[in-house]
Amino acid sequence: MQRRDFLKTSARAGLVYSALPLLPSLQRTAAYKLALIGSGWWGMNILRSALQHGGCKLTAICDVDTRQMDAALQTIRTLTADRPKTYGDYRELLHREKPEIVIVATPDHWHPLIAIAAMQQGAHVYVEKPVCHTINEGKAMVKAARQYDRTVQVGTHRRVSPHNISGMEFLRSGKLGEIGMVRAFVHYPGGPGKLVPDQEPPPGLNWDMWCGPAPLRPFNPTIHPKGFRAYLDYANGQLGDWGIHWMDQVLWWTEEKYPRRIFSSANRFIKKDNTDAPDTQNVIYEFESFTATWEHRLYAGNEAERTNVGCYFYGTEGTFHMGWLDGWTFYPSDKNKSIIHEAPKLHKPDEQNIPELWADFMQAIAQKRSPVCDIAIGQRSTNMSLLGMLSAKLGRSIEWDGEKEQVKNDDAANQLLQRQYRGEWEYPV
């Protein structure tokens, strides 16, 4: 069998496996009061898993776009008998409903304020990745979780994906030998795109509230829904989106918690549309015992590079690819040894493992333990992406003090660890 056919067959075999064994549900007598803030595509993926798991009563949902919220309500009616109240402002929801568990599935720039407010109100939080837009926001989120003694799970669901778990076991077994380099990458096809005129916000969308603490720019349909991650006012491009998953895989494998030196080159060579995030980016992360790199491009899809996402771990005994739809594969240096492959086991829709992550979250609450993707873990992985973007903005390398969470001897860089919030919104500390 040719390698390409082998990988295709193995990936298909994994994707048709739809019923994964979940952790047993630990439920108290009364269901937790659950609220969803951000009812779009991914928020509904999380909510489905929460409702299927049980142990929660959906009391409220919040969204600044009533069109999105109305569509979510139609889906909710097919999933549960719960009839949640609806809100356009998360502050009112938290004040009136006092939920015990809050899902934060908004655009990235809103994660810190909403998650911290939910913790202050007394809720445990499931927050999507990346946890924040700037580095000091993440520090404030960790501080709040510890101060209010709340369980906070970050949506890096690859930490519970069966093939990622077994892949980490393989890497830690020493079968790859000494590992000196990890290359993380995402290569997606695309082209220059086109300019789309700004418009008046559609009826039902509170655009001022959508922008919130971030700059208020004219509404453009390429931003909302789903397009915000290509706009640096609200996210951090491909590195801040896909990158955090693979940076998290690097940190999961190593015993080191952060890189010591970072350099990034980022450009827009191809894109001619409304977005401003890099279409081409390379980052070098120097650790004490190895080097990790990140690369992405948003163009030039081709047949030569069939594996377009994941991490390659390079060791003295071979090369190991940790992937997504294609599982993981070990290519030994010794040509007399066989390639080893494990297919993924993922859930529909969108090939994810949210049910396992939600089950761990609920167990962590019940057992008063740290969840598998605790906020401190999610913050460190988010920092990897944010440090790459910081170096790109500065146009030079930076040295990172991971214990103090500051750039060493670099006032200009440290000023970019946070940003000025707009209007009434106050930056968290």
C-alpha positions in Angstrom: 0.0 0.0 0.0 1.3 3.5 -0.9 1.9 5.9 2.0 -0.8 8.2 0.8 -3.4 5.4 0.6 -2.3 4.1 4.0 -2.9 7.5 5.6 -6.2 8.0 3.8 -7.5 4.6 4.8 -6.4 5.0 8.5 -7.9 8.5 8.7 -11.2 7.3 7.3 -11.3 4.4 9.7 -10.9 6.8 12.6 -13.5 9.3 11.5 -16.3 6.7 11.2 -15.8 5.8 14.9 -18.4 8.0 16.4 -19.2 6.6 19.9 -16.2 7.1 22.1 -16.2 5.9 25.7 -16.6 9.0 28.0 -15.6 9.4 31.6 -18.4 8.5 33.9 -20.7 11.3 34.8 -20.5 12.5 38.4 -23.7 14.3 39.2 -25.0 15.9 42.3 -28.7 15.7 43.2 -29.6 19.1 41.7 -28.4 20.1 38.2 -25.9 22.9 37.9 -27.3 26.2 36.5 -25.6 26.5 33.1 -25.3 29.6 30.9 -23.9 30.0 27.4 -22.3 33.3 26.4 -21.6 33.4 22.7 -24.1 31.2 20.8 -22.4 30.8 17.5 -20.9 27.8 15.7 -18.4 26.7 18.3 -20.4 27.7 21.3 -23.2 25.4 20.2 -20.7 22.6 19.7 -19.7 23.0 23.4 -23.3 23.3 24.5 -24.3 20.1 22.7 -21.7 18.2 24.6 -22.8 19.8 27.9 -26.4 18.9 27.4 -25.6 15.4 26.3 -23.4 14.8 29.3 -26.1 15.8 31.7 -25.9 17.3 35.2 -26.8 20.8 34.0 -29.9 22.8 33.5 -29.5 25.5 30.8 -30.9 28.6 32.4 -29.7 31.4 30.0 -27.9 32.2 26.8 -26.4 35.5 25.8 -25.4 37.0 22.5 -25.1 40.5 21.0 -26.5 39.1 17.7 -30.2 38.2 18.1 -30.1 36.4 14.7 -27.4 34.1 16.0 -29.2 33.6 19.3 -32.5 32.9 17.6 -30.9 30.1 15.5 -29.3 28.7 18.7 -32.7 28.6 20.4 -34.1 26.6 17.6 -31.4 24.0 18.0 -31.7 24.0 21.7 -35.3 23.1 21.5 -34.2 19.9 19.7 -31.7 19.0 22.5 -33.4 19.7 25.8 -36.7 20.6 27.5 -34.9 23.5 29.1 -36.1 26.9 28.0 -33.3 29.4 28.7 -33.8 33.1 29.1 -32.0 35.3 26.6 -29.8 38.3 27.2 -27.8 40.7 25.1 -25.4 41.8 27.9 -23.5 39.1 29.9 -23.4 41.4 33.0 -27.2 41.3 33.2 -27.2 37.6 32.8 -24.7 37.0 35.5 -26.5 39.4 37.9 -30.0 38.0 37.4 -29.4 34.3 36.8 -26.3 33.7 38.9 -25.2 30.6 36.9 -23.0 28.0 38.5 -21.3 27.0 35.2 -20.6 29.4 32.3 -19.4 28.6 28.8 -17.5 31.5 27.3 -17.5 31.1 23.5 -17.3 34.6 22.3 -14.7 36.2 20.0 -11.2 36.1 21.5 -11.1 39.7 22.7 -14.0 39.1 25.1 -12.7 36.0 26.8 -10.9 37.6 29.7 -13.6 40.1 30.9 -16.5 37.6 30.7 -14.6 34.7 32.2 -13.3 36.8 35.2 -16.8 38.3 35.7 -18.3 34.8 35.8 -15.7 33.7 38.3 -16.3 36.7 40.5 -20.0 35.9 40.5 -19.2 32.4 41.6 -19.3 30.3 38.4 -17.0 27.6 37.2 -15.9 28.4 33.6 -15.3 26.6 30.4 -13.5 29.2 28.2 -12.6 28.7 24.6 -9.0 29.0 23.4 -7.1 31.3 23.1 -7.8 32.4 26.6 -7.0 36.0 25.9 -5.9 38.6 23.3 -2.9 40.1 25.2 -0.6 38.4 27.7 -1.5 40.3 30.8 -5.2 39.4 30.4 -4.2 35.8 30.8 -2.3 36.5 34.0 -5.4 38.2 35.4 -7.5 35.1 34.4 -5.2 32.7 36.3 -5.2 35.1 39.3 -9.0 35.2 39.3 -9.4 31.5 39.1 -7.1 31.0 42.1 -8.6 33.9 44.1 -12.2 32.8 43.7 -11.3 29.1 43.8 -13.1 28.3 40.6 -12.5 25.4 38.1 -11.6 26.8 34.7 -11.3 24.5 31.7 -9.8 25.8 28.5 -11.1 24.4 25.2 -7.8 22.8 24.0 -9.7 19.5 23.4 -6.7 17.8 21.8 -5.5 17.1 25.4 -8.2 14.5 25.6 -8.1 13.2 22.0 -7.3 9.5 22.1 -4.6 9.6 19.4 -3.0 12.7 21.0 -2.9 10.9 24.4 -1.3 7.8 22.9 1.0 9.9 20.8 2.3 11.7 23.9 2.8 8.3 25.6 4.9 7.2 22.5 7.0 10.4 22.6 7.6 10.1 26.4 8.5 6.4 26.1 11.8 7.4 24.5 11.1 5.5 21.3 11.8 8.6 19.3 15.2 9.0 21.0 16.5 12.4 21.9 14.3 15.1 20.4 16.1 18.3 19.3 13.5 20.0 17.2 9.7 20.3 16.8 8.1 21.9 13.8 4.5 23.0 14.1 2.6 24.2 11.0 -0.7 24.9 9.3 -0.8 25.3 5.5 -4.2 26.1 4.0 -5.0 26.9 0.4 -6.3 30.3 -0.5 -5.6 33.4 -2.6 -5.5 37.2 -2.5 -9.2 37.5 -1.7 -11.1 40.7 -2.5 -12.1 43.9 -0.7 -15.6 44.0 0.7 -17.2 47.4 1.4 -18.0 48.3 5.0 -21.7 48.2 5.8 -24.2 49.3 8.4 -24.5 46.6 11.1 -27.5 44.3 10.3 -30.6 44.5 12.4 -30.3 42.5 15.6 -26.5 43.0 15.9 -25.3 45.3 18.7 -22.0 46.1 17.0 -20.7 48.5 19.7 -21.1 45.7 22.2 -19.6 43.2 19.9 -16.4 45.3 19.7 -16.6 45.9 23.4 -13.1 46.7 24.9 -11.5 46.5 21.5 -11.4 49.3 18.9 -14.7 50.2 17.4 -14.2 49.8 13.6 -16.9 49.9 10.9 -18.9 46.8 10.6 -17.8 44.5 7.8 -19.5 41.1 7.0 -16.0 39.5 6.7 -15.5 40.1 10.4 -18.7 38.7 11.8 -19.7 35.9 11.9 -16.6 33.6 11.9 -14.1 35.9 10.2 -12.8 37.9 13.3 -9.6 35.9 13.8 -8.1 37.4 10.7 -8.4 40.9 12.2 -5.8 41.8 14.8 -8.0 44.1 16.8 -10.0 41.1 17.9 -7.7 38.1 17.6 -4.1 37.1 16.6 -4.5 35.5 13.2 -3.6 31.9 12.4 -1.0 31.7 15.1 -3.5 32.8 17.7 -6.2 30.4 16.4 -4.7 27.1 15.1 -1.3 27.8 16.6 -2.4 27.5 20.2 -3.4 23.9 19.6 0.0 22.9 18.3 1.9 25.1 20.8 -0.1 23.3 23.4 1.1 19.9 22.0 4.7 21.1 22.3 4.3 22.2 25.9 2.4 19.0 26.8 5.3 16.9 25.6 8.2 18.9 27.2 8.9 19.5 30.9 9.8 23.1 30.1 7.0 25.5 30.6 8.0 28.3 28.3 10.6 29.3 25.7 13.5 31.6 26.6 13.9 33.4 23.2 11.4 34.0 20.4 11.8 35.5 17.0 9.1 35.9 14.4 8.8 37.1 10.8 5.3 37.8 9.6 4.0 39.3 6.4 1.1 39.8 4.0 2.6 38.8 0.7 -0.6 37.5 -1.0 -3.8 38.7 0.8 -5.4 41.8 -0.8 -8.6 41.7 1.2 -10.0 43.6 4.3 -8.1 41.5 6.8 -4.8 42.5 8.4 -3.4 39.3 10.0 -0.3 37.7 8.4 -0.8 35.3 5.5 2.8 34.1 6.0 4.5 33.7 9.4 7.5 31.9 10.8 8.4 31.8 14.5 11.5 30.3 16.2 11.1 29.4 19.9 14.3 28.6 21.7 13.9 26.3 24.7 16.7 25.1 27.0 16.9 21.6 25.4 15.3 22.0 22.0 14.0 24.4 19.3 10.4 24.7 18.3 9.2 26.4 15.1 5.9 27.6 13.8 5.0 28.2 10.2 1.8 29.0 8.3 0.7 30.2 5.0 -2.8 30.9 3.7 -2.2 30.1 0.1 -0.6 27.6 -2.3 -2.4 24.4 -1.4 -0.8 21.5 -3.3 -0.5 17.8 -3.7 3.1 17.7 -2.6 2.3 18.5 1.0 -0.7 16.4 1.8 -0.1 16.7 5.5 -1.0 20.4 6.1 -1.4 20.6 9.8 0.2 19.3 13.0 3.7 18.9 14.6 6.7 17.0 13.5 8.9 15.9 16.3 12.4 15.1 15.1 14.4 12.6 17.2 17.5 10.5 16.9 15.4 7.4 16.2 13.1 8.9 13.6 10.4 11.5 12.9 7.0 11.6 14.6 4.0 13.5 13.1 1.2 14.4 15.5 -1.7 15.3 13.3 -5.4 15.9 13.4 -7.6 14.1 10.8 -4.7 11.8 10.0 -3.9 10.8 13.6 -0.2 10.2 14.4 2.6 8.4 12.5 6.1 7.4 13.4 8.7 7.1 10.6 11.7 5.3 12.0 15.2 6.2 10.9 16.0 2.5 10.5 14.6 1.6 7.1 14.2 -2.0 8.3 11.7 -1.0 10.9 8.0 -0.5 10.1 6.1 2.7 10.1 3.7 2.9 13.0 0.3 4.7 12.7 -2.7 5.4 14.8 -5.9 6.8 13.4 -7.9 9.5 15.1 -11.2 9.0 17.0 -13.2 12.2 16.6 -16.7 13.4 17.0 -19.0 15.1 14.6 -19.6 17.8 13.8 -16.2 19.3 13.1 -14.0 16.4 14.1 -13.4 17.3 17.8 -13.2 15.7 21.2 -15.3 18.2 23.2 -17.4 15.5 25.0 -14.3 14.1 26.7 -13.1 17.5 27.7 -16.5 18.5 29.1 -16.7 15.2 31.1 -13.3 16.0 32.6 -14.5 19.5 33.4 -17.6 18.2 35.3 -15.5 15.6 37.1 -13.0 18.2 38.1 -15.7 20.4 39.6 -17.2 17.4 41.5 -13.8 16.2 42.8 -12.4 19.7 43.5 -9.3 19.0 41.3 -7.6 20.8 38.4 -9.1 20.0 35.0 -6.9 18.5 32.3 -6.8 21.9 30.5 -6.6 24.1 33.6 -6.5 27.9 33.0 -2.7 28.0 33.8 -2.0 25.4 31.1 -4.2 27.2 28.6 -2.5 30.5 29.5 1.0 29.2 28.9 -0.1 27.7 25.5 -1.8 31.0 24.6 1.4 32.9 25.6 3.4 30.9 23.0 1.2 32.3 20.3 1.1 35.8 21.7 4.8 35.9 22.1 5.2 35.0 18.4 2.9 37.9 17.5 4.7 40.2 19.9 8.0 39.5 18.2 6.5 40.1 14.8 5.1 43.4 15.8 8.4 44.5 17.2 10.3 43.2 14.2 13.0 41.6 16.4 13.7 38.8 18.8 12.7 38.9 22.5 13.9 37.1 25.6 11.1 35.9 27.8 11.2 35.5 31.6 8.5 32.9 32.1 8.6 33.1 35.9 8.0 36.9 36.0 6.0 36.8 32.7 7.9 39.7 31.3 10.3 40.4 28.4 13.8 40.8 29.8 15.3 44.3 29.6 12.8 45.5 27.0 10.5 48.3 28.0 9.1 48.7 24.5 8.1 45.0 24.4 6.6 45.0 27.9 4.3 47.9 27.0 2.7 45.6 24.4 1.8 42.9 27.0 -1.5 44.7 27.3 -3.5 47.4 25.4 -5.7 50.3 26.2 -9.4 49.3 26.5 -12.1 51.4 24.9 -14.7 53.4 26.7 -16.1 52.1 30.0 -14.2 48.8 29.9 -11.3 48.4 32.3 -8.3 46.2 31.7 -8.2 43.3 34.2 -5.4 43.0 36.7 
